[in-house]
């Protein structure tokens, strides 16, 4: 009777805690989209923990010596083996046929019937032949220096300087500055209008009220020229010093023109802190 009371005293709170943990693991793993087998596995782990803590608090067994100790070790090994083998047999086993069937199902919708495939191959060959024809005409153009008419499209010899990837004709300096801001990925460190990546640098919504054009130009090309209030100790997030090498003077002018239009006083843009004597 006393032994029964002792065991109940050992397992009651551990059992209650294990049941709560199992329920929470079941619900949590289900909400996270775990497969059903994983949910059962988490529940099993909760009760495995229950068994471990029960064993740790269990009354000591009688000491076994001699041949009894040897038999006890063998029986314990056999019991563990039965538990592990049985559990392994009950769990879903890998099946190559099941895996292949799953792959077949996933790829079926991407397959084309033979007629469609043949049509695509024919179009590819036609396009390849057309490309070869155009290349041949371009070679003649390069040799003669003449203009070439390809099905009504006039192709003249191109200037040696690089061709801009954007058509900037008629674009205002502010609009051009917005493109420079995007092209140089300034949004990775700064936010404007609540949009931007990690806040490594200050928000710029009100920078037009806090700094002049010359101060901004100096800061962009020389990050050490001055710092924003509250950012003086952020050595890890310091502004890169690559812009004199990757940004043209025209881009700098456009970017600063755009930044000077940012005058939203509702946003607490940090004030510039200039070195003493500057």
Helices and strands as residue ranges (DSSP letters): H 2-31, H 36-57, H 67-90, H 96-108, H 114-144, E 148-150, E 153-155, H 173-183, G 186-188, G 207-209, H 213-221, E 226-228, H 243-246, H 249-259, E 272-274
